[in-house]
Amino acid sequence: MPIWVLAADSSHAQILQAEKRNGPLLAVESFTHPESRLKNSDLDSDGRGRSFDSAGQGRHAVEPQVDAHKMQAVRFAQELCAHLREKALEKAFSRIYILAAPGFLGKLRDCLDDNVKKRISGEISKNVARESPEAIRRQLPEYL
């Protein structure tokens, strides 16, 4: 079974595979999540709400509880996790290395299921999602 490598950030991901432990990486799939790159004002469906002060006549804008960019990053991480879960159940890969932007790696860890987690051979907190397969391969051990 091939060894997979996931290289991801909050808006782009690629899955690569090696057929041999010391072999080159070949592209398998690519994912994009353009919503993660939009401005907060483009992500919010409408303006901020207004609220009255609890005492007095003052009014002010209500800030959103969650940053829209963070929400989009979480959604993209969940999309990737669901895909990896499906592929692990199909036995599409034996092991996986995950290279992800530092903030995004935590989001992936939060949503990976146990079936994928037990196949993780290594994690690297580095943003190489848009690098070439050769450049990504250089970040990994000589023998996967």
C-alpha positions as CSV (number, residue, x, y, z in Angstrom):
1,M,0.0,0.0,0.0
2,P,1.3,3.5,-0.8
3,I,2.5,6.0,1.8
4,W,0.6,9.3,1.7
5,V,1.7,12.8,2.5
6,L,-0.7,15.6,3.2
7,A,0.6,19.1,2.8
8,A,-1.9,21.7,3.8
9,D,-2.7,25.2,4.9
10,S,-6.1,26.9,5.6
11,S,-6.9,27.4,1.9
12,H,-4.9,24.8,-0.1
13,A,-3.9,21.1,0.3
14,Q,-2.4,18.4,-1.7
15,I,-2.1,14.7,-1.2
16,L,1.0,13.1,-2.5
17,Q,2.1,9.4,-2.4
18,A,5.2,7.4,-2.5
19,E,5.1,3.8,-3.7
20,K,8.4,2.9,-2.0
21,R,9.8,4.1,1.3
22,N,12.6,6.0,-0.4
23,G,10.8,6.9,-3.6
24,P,9.7,10.2,-5.0
25,L,6.3,11.8,-4.2
26,L,3.6,11.8,-6.9
27,A,0.6,14.1,-6.8
28,V,-2.7,12.3,-6.0
29,E,-5.2,15.0,-5.3
30,S,-5.4,18.7,-4.8
31,F,-7.9,20.7,-2.7
32,T,-8.6,24.4,-2.5
33,H,-10.8,26.4,-0.2
34,P,-11.0,29.9,-1.6
35,E,-13.3,31.1,1.2
36,S,-10.3,31.0,3.6
37,R,-8.7,33.8,1.5
38,L,-11.6,36.2,1.5
39,K,-11.8,39.3,3.7
40,N,-13.9,39.1,6.8
41,S,-16.3,41.6,5.3
42,D,-16.8,39.3,2.3
43,L,-17.4,36.3,4.5
44,D,-20.0,37.9,6.8
45,S,-23.5,37.7,5.2
46,D,-24.6,41.1,6.6
47,G,-23.5,43.9,8.9
48,R,-22.9,43.6,12.6
49,G,-25.9,43.6,14.8
50,R,-26.7,46.5,17.1
51,S,-27.4,46.3,20.8
52,F,-28.6,48.6,23.6
53,D,-26.5,49.0,26.8
54,S,-28.1,47.2,29.7
55,A,-28.3,50.5,31.6
56,G,-28.8,53.8,29.7
57,Q,-29.5,54.7,26.2
58,G,-26.2,53.8,24.5
59,R,-26.2,51.6,21.4
60,H,-23.2,49.8,19.9
61,A,-22.3,47.2,17.3
62,V,-22.1,43.6,18.4
63,E,-18.8,41.9,17.5
64,P,-19.1,38.4,16.0
65,Q,-18.3,35.6,18.4
66,V,-16.1,33.7,16.0
67,D,-13.6,35.1,13.4
68,A,-14.9,34.2,9.9
69,H,-11.4,33.2,8.8
70,K,-11.0,30.8,11.6
71,M,-14.4,29.3,10.9
72,Q,-13.4,28.7,7.3
73,A,-10.1,27.1,8.3
74,V,-12.0,24.8,10.6
75,R,-14.5,23.9,7.8
76,F,-11.6,23.1,5.4
77,A,-9.8,21.0,8.1
78,Q,-13.1,19.1,8.6
79,E,-13.4,18.5,4.8
80,L,-9.9,17.2,4.7
81,C,-10.4,15.0,7.7
82,A,-13.5,13.5,6.3
83,H,-11.7,12.7,3.0
84,L,-8.8,11.1,4.8
85,R,-11.2,9.0,7.0
86,E,-13.0,7.8,3.8
87,K,-9.7,6.9,2.1
88,A,-8.4,5.2,5.3
89,L,-11.5,3.0,5.3
90,E,-10.9,2.2,1.7
91,K,-7.3,1.2,2.6
92,A,-6.0,3.7,0.0
93,F,-2.8,4.3,2.1
94,S,-0.9,2.4,4.8
95,R,0.7,5.4,6.5
96,I,0.6,9.2,6.3
97,Y,2.8,12.1,7.0
98,I,1.1,15.4,7.7
99,L,2.9,18.7,6.9
100,A,0.7,21.7,7.7
101,A,1.0,25.4,8.5
102,P,1.4,25.7,12.3
103,G,-2.1,27.1,13.1
104,F,-3.8,24.7,10.7
105,L,-2.0,21.6,12.0
106,G,-3.9,21.9,15.3
107,K,-7.2,22.2,13.5
108,L,-6.4,19.0,11.6
109,R,-5.5,17.2,14.8
110,D,-8.8,18.2,16.3
111,C,-10.9,16.5,13.6
112,L,-8.8,13.4,12.6
113,D,-10.5,10.2,13.5
114,D,-8.7,7.3,15.2
115,N,-8.5,5.2,12.0
116,V,-6.4,8.0,10.4
117,K,-4.5,8.9,13.6
118,K,-3.1,5.3,14.0
119,R,-1.6,5.6,10.4
120,I,0.3,8.9,11.1
121,S,4.0,8.3,10.8
122,G,5.0,11.9,11.4
123,E,3.8,15.5,11.6
124,I,5.8,18.6,10.6
125,S,4.5,22.0,11.5
126,K,5.6,23.9,8.4
127,N,3.7,25.5,5.6
128,V,4.7,23.7,2.4
129,A,1.2,23.3,0.9
130,R,2.1,25.2,-2.3
131,E,5.5,23.6,-2.7
132,S,6.5,21.1,-5.4
133,P,6.5,17.4,-4.6
134,E,10.3,17.4,-4.8
135,A,10.5,20.3,-2.2
136,I,8.0,18.5,0.1
137,R,9.9,15.3,-0.2
138,R,13.1,17.0,1.0
139,Q,11.2,17.9,4.3
140,L,10.6,14.2,5.0
141,P,12.9,11.5,6.3
142,E,15.0,9.7,3.7
143,Y,13.0,6.5,4.3
144,L,9.3,7.0,4.9
